[in-house]
Amino acid sequence: MSEKDSVDATGEQPRSEGWKTAAKMLQDAAPITIPDGASAMTIHVEWEPGDPGTPPHRHSGPAFGYVIEGAVRFELEGEPERVIEAGGTFWEPGGDVIHYQDGNALTDARTRFVVTMMCAPGKPMLELVDEEELAQRAHLRAPRPVG
């Protein structure tokens, strides 16, 4: 098709109707609290097979993730551990909530995901939780899987 064939009578390219079906809702998180003056960052994480991921930690604001490849073992304080496979999403509210796990649930393949986080001004993107605090808050962690 020539360039002339791809424009309409006004000299404009015809409008596509593809936008009506191009977007697909992957997650809808509510309610969320974004710290005043927050910045946002998007990071790409890649874990080798069996890597347990980041030690227990928290974020100063909400985080929203999408698993590109593999499977993430995900656990937030007060929620049971779950595995999120490629194409799945996750989110966490940030603040005081401990994020116990974000590692690779697979022992034979790499896992990759992207996360967009809202960070409170002057706070680090990620803050590790020490053993003393983990012990003090152990009653808030969901029961561990058996077997």
C-alpha positions as CSV (number, residue, x, y, z in Angstrom):
1,M,0.0,0.0,0.0
2,S,1.4,3.4,-0.9
3,E,1.6,6.4,1.5
4,K,-1.3,7.9,-0.4
5,D,-3.5,4.9,0.3
6,S,-3.0,5.2,4.1
7,V,-4.5,8.7,4.5
8,D,-8.2,9.8,4.3
9,A,-9.6,12.6,2.2
10,T,-8.4,15.2,4.7
11,G,-4.8,14.0,4.5
12,E,-5.0,12.4,7.9
13,Q,-4.4,8.8,8.8
14,P,-7.7,7.0,9.6
15,R,-8.4,6.5,13.2
16,S,-7.9,3.0,14.6
17,E,-10.6,1.4,16.7
18,G,-8.0,-0.9,18.3
19,W,-7.8,1.3,21.4
20,K,-11.2,0.0,22.4
21,T,-9.9,-3.5,23.0
22,A,-6.1,-3.0,23.4
23,A,-6.1,-2.4,27.2
24,K,-6.8,-5.2,29.6
25,M,-7.3,-4.6,33.4
26,L,-4.7,-6.6,35.3
27,Q,-5.3,-5.3,38.8
28,D,-7.4,-2.8,40.6
29,A,-6.1,-1.9,44.1
30,A,-8.1,0.2,46.5
31,P,-7.8,2.0,48.8
32,I,-4.3,3.2,48.4
33,T,-2.4,5.9,50.3
34,I,0.4,7.7,48.5
35,P,2.7,9.6,50.8
36,D,2.6,13.4,50.3
37,G,5.4,14.5,48.0
38,A,6.1,10.9,47.0
39,S,8.3,10.0,44.0
40,A,7.6,7.0,41.9
41,M,10.2,4.5,40.5
42,T,9.8,1.4,38.4
43,I,12.4,-1.3,38.8
44,H,13.1,-4.6,37.0
45,V,14.0,-7.6,39.3
46,E,15.5,-10.8,38.1
47,W,16.0,-13.8,40.4
48,E,18.0,-16.9,39.5
49,P,16.4,-20.3,40.0
50,G,15.5,-20.9,43.7
51,D,16.7,-17.4,44.9
52,P,14.7,-16.6,48.0
53,G,14.7,-12.9,47.1
54,T,15.0,-9.8,49.3
55,P,15.1,-10.5,53.1
56,P,12.0,-9.2,55.0
57,H,11.5,-5.5,54.3
58,R,9.0,-2.7,53.9
59,H,8.4,0.2,51.5
60,S,7.4,3.7,52.5
61,G,4.6,3.8,50.0
62,P,2.5,1.4,47.9
63,A,4.1,-0.9,45.3
64,F,2.5,-2.5,42.2
65,G,4.1,-5.4,40.4
66,Y,3.8,-7.5,37.3
67,V,5.5,-10.9,36.8
68,I,7.0,-11.1,33.3
69,E,8.5,-14.5,33.5
70,G,8.6,-17.4,36.0
71,A,6.8,-17.3,39.4
72,V,7.2,-15.1,42.5
73,R,6.7,-16.4,46.0
74,F,5.0,-13.5,47.6
75,E,4.1,-12.9,51.2
76,L,2.9,-9.8,53.1
77,E,2.3,-9.5,56.8
78,G,-1.1,-10.9,57.8
79,E,-1.6,-12.7,54.4
80,P,-0.8,-16.3,53.5
81,E,2.1,-16.9,51.2
82,R,1.1,-17.3,47.5
83,V,2.8,-17.9,44.2
84,I,2.2,-15.4,41.4
85,E,3.0,-16.8,38.0
86,A,3.9,-14.9,34.8
87,G,1.2,-12.6,33.7
88,G,0.0,-12.1,37.3
89,T,0.1,-9.0,39.4
90,F,0.7,-8.0,43.0
91,W,0.5,-5.0,45.2
92,E,1.3,-4.0,48.7
93,P,0.2,-1.0,50.7
94,G,3.6,0.1,52.0
95,G,4.1,1.8,55.3
96,D,4.4,-0.4,58.3
97,V,3.5,-3.7,56.6
98,I,6.3,-6.2,56.4
99,H,7.0,-7.8,53.0
100,Y,8.4,-11.3,54.0
101,Q,9.0,-12.8,50.5
102,D,9.4,-11.8,46.9
103,G,11.7,-14.6,45.7
104,N,11.8,-17.1,42.8
105,A,9.3,-19.9,43.4
106,L,11.0,-22.0,40.7
107,T,14.1,-24.1,41.2
108,D,14.7,-24.7,37.5
109,A,14.1,-21.3,35.9
110,R,14.7,-17.6,36.3
111,T,11.9,-15.2,37.4
112,R,11.6,-11.6,36.3
113,F,9.1,-9.0,37.4
114,V,8.7,-5.2,37.4
115,V,7.5,-3.1,40.3
116,T,6.5,0.5,40.5
117,M,6.8,2.0,44.0
118,M,5.7,5.3,45.5
119,C,8.4,6.4,47.9
120,A,8.0,8.9,50.7
121,P,10.4,11.9,50.5
122,G,13.6,11.3,52.4
123,K,12.9,7.6,52.9
124,P,14.7,4.7,51.2
125,M,12.9,2.7,48.5
126,L,13.4,-0.4,50.7
127,E,14.1,-0.8,54.4
128,L,15.2,-4.2,55.8
129,V,13.5,-5.4,59.0
130,D,15.8,-6.7,61.7
131,E,15.4,-10.0,63.6
132,E,14.3,-8.3,66.8
133,E,11.3,-6.6,65.0
134,L,10.5,-9.8,63.2
135,A,10.3,-11.6,66.6
136,Q,8.1,-8.9,68.1
137,R,5.7,-9.0,65.1
138,A,5.7,-12.8,64.6
139,H,2.0,-13.0,65.8
140,L,1.0,-10.9,62.8
141,R,2.5,-13.3,60.2
142,A,0.0,-15.7,58.6
143,P,0.5,-19.4,59.4
144,R,3.3,-21.0,57.4
145,P,2.5,-23.7,54.8
146,V,3.0,-27.2,56.0
147,G,5.2,-29.7,54.1
